[in-house]
Amino acid sequence: MTGPTSSGPTPSGPAPTDDLLERVDALLRSPEATDPDLGDQLARAEDPLLLCEAGILLENVTAARVSRTAPRRTTPLRIAVAATFTADGVVPLLRTALLASGLDAEIHLCPYGRLDDQLTDPASALAAFRPEVTLCLRDSGSLLPADWDPSDLDAVRDVLLEQVAATGMAAAGFAERTGSAVLLHTVPLPRPDRDSVIGYRSRAALGRIWREANILLLRAGEEHAGVYAFDLEAALADAPGPLRDERRYRFGRMAWTPHVELVCAREAAAFARGVTGLGRKVLVLDLDNTLWGGVVGDDGPAGIELGTLYPGDCYTDLQRRALALRRQGVLLAVCSKNDAGLVNQVLADHPDMVLRPDDFVAVLADWQPKDTRIAALAEELSLGLDAFTFADDSAFECGLVRGSLPQVDVVHLEGDPAGHSSKILDPARFAQLGTTVTDTERTTLYRKRRARHRFGATQGSVEEYLSGLGIQVLVGAADEFTLPRLVQLELRTSQFNMTGAAHGEALTRRMAGSADHAVLTVEVTDRFGAEGVVGGVWLDRGPERWTVRNMVLSCRVLSRGVERAVLQYVADRAGAEGATLLEADYTPTERNGPAASLYPDAGLSRREQDPDGTLHYLARLDELMPLTPDWIALAPKETLDHA
C-alpha cells in the first residue's frame, strides 16, 4: 500500500515492520544518513513494542532525516507529558508519532503521579519547561478513592465530579499563565472497577456517573481558553486488547497497555499538528472510482455507481465525509482526466450526488497531467503544496503526484471502496484546534481568489491590477466573534508571521482584555467581495511606546500592500493615545522571508539582535513616512478602548 509523505498522516493498514529496526540502526550509523520513507513506515506500523524501541533509538534523530520533504516547522516543539500514573512508555511512542507527522520535539516527562501539583504550582518543573503543548494523562485510580463503596454511588459521584472539576480548573489556570495548549482526555473505566459492582442497575448507575465525569472533561475542552480534550474512551473502541494489564499496573503503576499508549500518542501527535497549524487545507479528489463507482466516459452519467446499494453507497459515504470537511473549512477540488461537459452534468444533475459544483473551489476536468494541474491550482490559490492532499484510485496517478510533488499528501484509494472514507479521515490529516465562521465560508473566499488571479492576468501592470481591485482595509479590536479566527490564523500562518510563533488562545484572550495590550483584527474587501478576517496584530501599549509583538497576514492578501496599511493604523492609534515611539520585532524563520522587509522599508531602524535571531526595530512616530499605498482605503473598524 502506498502512502502520503511523512509530513502528514498515512493511509490505514499495517506496514511491514520486520526491517524497521534495521532501518533505524542504519540511520544511526552515520549522522549524515537519511531514510526518506522511514516516517511513512513509523506511521503505518501497528506494533507498539516495536515502535517503543524505535522511539528510544530515534531520540536524537530529526524529522528531516526520515521525511521526503523538509519539515514545515524548523524549531523543536516543546511538549510535556504529565500523568497520574507511570507514563514512561508514552514518550518513545509519542516521539515516533511526531516524527511521522514531520515534527521535531523536545519532550519533558513530569514526575510520576504529580499531575495536579505540576499544573497548579507556578514554580513547578513543568512551568519552568515552558511547554507549547501539555498532555495531561489521568487514570481511573486518580479519580476513584481506593475504598470507594459500590453501595453508595451518590458519594462516588460527588468525589468524581469534584476531582474532574478541579482538573479542568487547574488546566485552565496553567494555560492562562503559560500560553500552553493543554490537552485533557476522557478516562476509561477498567474492567475490575466495573465488575466490582454486581447489580445490573447499580452497574448502569456507575456507568452513568462515570460518563458524567467524562462529559465534564470534554466540556472543559470546549469552555476554557487554551484547554482541549479528546475522547480516549471512544478512540479505544477500535483498539485491540484490554485497557490495563493488571500485572504491569500492580508492579509499576502502568495504567495503560502498550496499545492504549499508542492510541494516545497518535492522538497527541495529531493535536500537535493542529497546535502548530500543520493540518492540510485542500482535498483534491479524482472522480472515476473515487467520488463515484465506474468510469463516466464509458458508463455514462446514468451508469455510474452511487446511492444506497453496495458499492455505490461507499462512494456516497465518501462524498458525505468530504462535504463534512468542506463545512469545517477544508477546500475541495476535483482533478480528473475526463470530459468537462460530462463531469459538469453529473455534478449538477445526478440525483444521487451529495457534492455539487458550489462545494468545490475548482473543478479541473481535462486531459492534462495531474501534477501540473495541482501545482497550477496551488499557485492560483496562493497556497503551498504542503497544504494539499490528493486522493485517487490510480496507482499511476498517485505515483506521478508523489514523485513530482513530494510536498503533497497522497492517499491511494485502492481495494474495496468500503474503506476509502477511513483512509481519507486520518485524525492528523486535517487537524485544527477549532472551526470558525471563516472556515464555513472558505470555499467562497478561495473561489474569489481564483477570480482575482484571472483578473490580474488581464491587467497591463501590477499597479493597474491593484488599483482596479478597489481594496479597503478595516482594522479594529478583536472581539468574541473574531478572536477564535485570529488564534487559528496565527497558528496556521508561516509566510507572513513576523515572529514565526503563536500566542495561543488563553494569552490572546488575556491580551485582548488588558489595558496594557491590544489585539487587532484585519479585514479586507475589494471588487470581488469580502475576504473576511485575514490578519492580526498583537501589541504592548505603554504611555510612551507601543510594541508590535507579532503581526500575521493570510497568504490570501499578500503582495497588495495590506501590511503597510495595517502598520499605518497602528502608528496612527499609538500617536493618538500619546505615544511617541513604535517598536516592532521580527524573528527570521525558514518560511517568513516575505515579511522581512516590512519594518526597514517602513522607516523603522534596527536596534539590536537577540541570540535567537530576533531583530528589534524602533522609530519615532513623528518621523514615520506615510505608509498606506495609494490603491488602499484604510478604515478603522472600532476603537481600542477597554472597559
Secondary structure as the mmCIF struct_conf table of DSSP 4:
data_model
#
loop_
_struct_conf.conf_type_id
_struct_conf.id
_struct_conf.beg_label_comp_id
_struct_conf.beg_label_asym_id
_struct_conf.beg_label_seq_id
_struct_conf.end_label_comp_id
_struct_conf.end_label_asym_id
_struct_conf.end_label_seq_id
TURN_TY1_P TURN_TY1_P1 SER A 6 SER A 7
BEND BEND1 GLY A 8 GLY A 8
BEND BEND2 SER A 12 GLY A 13
TURN_TY1_P TURN_TY1_P2 ASP A 18 ASP A 19
HELX_RH_AL_P HELX_RH_AL_P1 LEU A 20 LEU A 28
TURN_TY1_P TURN_TY1_P3 ARG A 29 ARG A 29
TURN_TY1_P TURN_TY1_P4 PRO A 31 GLU A 32
TURN_TY1_P TURN_TY1_P5 PRO A 36 ASP A 37
HELX_RH_AL_P HELX_RH_AL_P2 LEU A 38 ARG A 44
HELX_RH_AL_P HELX_RH_AL_P3 PRO A 48 LEU A 57
TURN_TY1_P TURN_TY1_P6 LEU A 58 ASN A 60
HELX_RH_3T_P HELX_RH_3T_P1 ALA A 63 ARG A 65
BEND BEND3 VAL A 66 VAL A 66
BEND BEND4 ARG A 68 THR A 69
BEND BEND5 ARG A 72 ARG A 72
BEND BEND6 THR A 75 THR A 75
STRN STRN1 LEU A 77 ALA A 83
BEND BEND7 THR A 84 PHE A 85
TURN_TY1_P TURN_TY1_P7 ASP A 88 GLY A 89
HELX_RH_AL_P HELX_RH_AL_P4 VAL A 90 ALA A 100
TURN_TY1_P TURN_TY1_P8 SER A 101 GLY A 102
STRN STRN2 ALA A 105 LEU A 109
HELX_LH_PP_P HELX_LH_PP_P1 CYS A 110 PRO A 111
TURN_TY1_P TURN_TY1_P9 TYR A 112 GLY A 113
HELX_RH_AL_P HELX_RH_AL_P5 LEU A 115 THR A 120
TURN_TY1_P TURN_TY1_P10 PRO A 122 ALA A 123
BEND BEND8 SER A 124 SER A 124
HELX_RH_AL_P HELX_RH_AL_P6 ALA A 125 PHE A 129
BEND BEND9 GLU A 132 GLU A 132
STRN STRN3 VAL A 133 LEU A 137
HELX_RH_3T_P HELX_RH_3T_P2 SER A 140 SER A 142
TURN_TY1_P TURN_TY1_P11 LEU A 143 LEU A 143
BEND BEND10 LEU A 144 LEU A 144
TURN_TY1_P TURN_TY1_P12 ALA A 146 ASP A 147
TURN_TY1_P TURN_TY1_P13 PRO A 150 SER A 151
HELX_RH_AL_P HELX_RH_AL_P7 LEU A 153 THR A 178
HELX_LH_PP_P HELX_LH_PP_P2 SER A 180 SER A 180
STRN STRN4 ALA A 181 HIS A 185
HELX_LH_PP_P HELX_LH_PP_P3 PRO A 188 PRO A 190
HELX_RH_AL_P HELX_RH_AL_P8 ARG A 191 ASP A 195
TURN_TY1_P TURN_TY1_P14 SER A 196 SER A 196
BEND BEND11 GLY A 199 GLY A 199
HELX_RH_AL_P HELX_RH_AL_P9 TYR A 200 GLU A 223
BEND BEND12 HIS A 224 HIS A 224
TURN_TY1_P TURN_TY1_P15 ALA A 225 GLY A 226
STRN STRN5 VAL A 227 PHE A 230
HELX_RH_AL_P HELX_RH_AL_P10 LEU A 232 ALA A 235
HELX_RH_3T_P HELX_RH_3T_P3 LEU A 236 ASP A 238
BEND BEND13 ALA A 239 ALA A 239
BEND BEND14 GLY A 241 GLY A 241
BEND BEND15 LEU A 243 LEU A 243
HELX_RH_AL_P HELX_RH_AL_P11 GLU A 246 GLY A 252
BEND BEND16 TRP A 256 TRP A 256
HELX_RH_AL_P HELX_RH_AL_P12 PRO A 258 VAL A 275
TURN_TY1_P TURN_TY1_P16 THR A 276 GLY A 277
BEND BEND17 GLY A 279 GLY A 279
STRN STRN6 VAL A 282 LEU A 285
STRN STRN7 ASP A 288 ASP A 288
TURN_TY1_P TURN_TY1_P17 ASN A 289 LEU A 291
STRN STRN8 TRP A 292 GLY A 293
BEND BEND18 GLY A 294 GLY A 294
HELX_RH_AL_P HELX_RH_AL_P13 VAL A 296 ASP A 299
HELX_RH_3T_P HELX_RH_3T_P4 PRO A 301 GLY A 303
BEND BEND19 ILE A 304 ILE A 304
STRN STRN9 GLU A 305 GLU A 305
BEND BEND20 GLY A 307 LEU A 309
TURN_TY1_P TURN_TY1_P18 TYR A 310 PRO A 311
HELX_RH_AL_P HELX_RH_AL_P14 GLY A 312 ARG A 327
TURN_TY1_P TURN_TY1_P19 GLN A 328 GLY A 329
STRN STRN10 LEU A 331 LYS A 337
BEND BEND21 ASN A 338 ASN A 338
HELX_RH_AL_P HELX_RH_AL_P15 ALA A 340 ASP A 349
TURN_TY1_P TURN_TY1_P20 PRO A 351 ASP A 352
BEND BEND22 VAL A 354 LEU A 355
HELX_RH_3T_P HELX_RH_3T_P5 PRO A 357 ASP A 359
BEND BEND23 VAL A 361 VAL A 361
STRN STRN11 ALA A 362 ASP A 366
BEND BEND24 TRP A 367 GLN A 368
HELX_RH_AL_P HELX_RH_AL_P16 LYS A 370 LEU A 381
TURN_TY1_P TURN_TY1_P21 SER A 382 SER A 382
HELX_RH_3T_P HELX_RH_3T_P6 LEU A 385 ALA A 387
STRN STRN12 PHE A 388 ASP A 392
BEND BEND25 ASP A 393 ASP A 393
HELX_RH_AL_P HELX_RH_AL_P17 ALA A 395 SER A 404
TURN_TY1_P TURN_TY1_P22 PRO A 406 GLN A 407
BEND BEND26 VAL A 408 VAL A 408
STRN STRN13 ASP A 409 HIS A 412
BEND BEND27 GLY A 415 GLY A 415
HELX_RH_3T_P HELX_RH_3T_P7 PRO A 417 GLY A 419
HELX_RH_AL_P HELX_RH_AL_P18 HIS A 420 ILE A 424
TURN_TY1_P TURN_TY1_P23 PRO A 427 PHE A 430
BEND BEND28 LEU A 433 LEU A 433
HELX_RH_AL_P HELX_RH_AL_P19 VAL A 437 THR A 440
TURN_TY1_P TURN_TY1_P24 GLU A 441 GLU A 441
HELX_RH_AL_P HELX_RH_AL_P20 ARG A 442 ALA A 457
TURN_TY1_P TURN_TY1_P25 THR A 458 THR A 458
BEND BEND29 GLN A 459 SER A 461
HELX_RH_AL_P HELX_RH_AL_P21 VAL A 462 LEU A 469
STRN STRN14 ILE A 471 ALA A 477
TURN_TY1_P TURN_TY1_P26 GLU A 480 THR A 482
HELX_RH_AL_P HELX_RH_AL_P22 LEU A 483 ARG A 492
TURN_TY1_P TURN_TY1_P27 GLN A 495 PHE A 496
STRN STRN15 ASN A 497 ASN A 497
BEND BEND30 MET A 498 GLY A 500
HELX_RH_AL_P HELX_RH_AL_P23 GLU A 505 ALA A 512
TURN_TY1_P TURN_TY1_P28 GLY A 513 GLY A 513
TURN_TY1_P TURN_TY1_P29 ALA A 515 ASP A 516
STRN STRN16 HIS A 517 ASP A 526
TURN_TY1_P TURN_TY1_P30 ARG A 527 PHE A 528
STRN STRN17 GLY A 529 ARG A 541
BEND BEND31 PRO A 543 GLU A 544
STRN STRN18 ARG A 545 LEU A 553
HELX_RH_3T_P HELX_RH_3T_P8 CYS A 555 VAL A 557
TURN_TY1_P TURN_TY1_P31 LEU A 558 GLY A 561
HELX_RH_AL_P HELX_RH_AL_P24 VAL A 562 ALA A 576
TURN_TY1_P TURN_TY1_P32 GLU A 577 GLY A 578
STRN STRN19 LEU A 581 TYR A 586
BEND BEND32 GLU A 590 ARG A 591
HELX_RH_3T_P HELX_RH_3T_P9 GLY A 593 ALA A 595
TURN_TY1_P TURN_TY1_P33 ALA A 596 SER A 597
HELX_RH_AL_P HELX_RH_AL_P25 LEU A 598 ASP A 601
TURN_TY1_P TURN_TY1_P34 ALA A 602 GLY A 603
HELX_LH_PP_P HELX_LH_PP_P4 LEU A 604 LEU A 604
STRN STRN20 SER A 605 GLN A 609
TURN_TY1_P TURN_TY1_P35 PRO A 611 ASP A 612
STRN STRN21 LEU A 615 ARG A 620
HELX_RH_3T_P HELX_RH_3T_P10 LEU A 621 GLU A 623
HELX_LH_PP_P HELX_LH_PP_P5 LEU A 624 PRO A 626
BEND BEND33 THR A 628 THR A 628
TURN_TY1_P TURN_TY1_P36 ASP A 630 TRP A 631
STRN STRN22 ILE A 632 PRO A 636
BEND BEND34 GLU A 638 GLU A 638
#
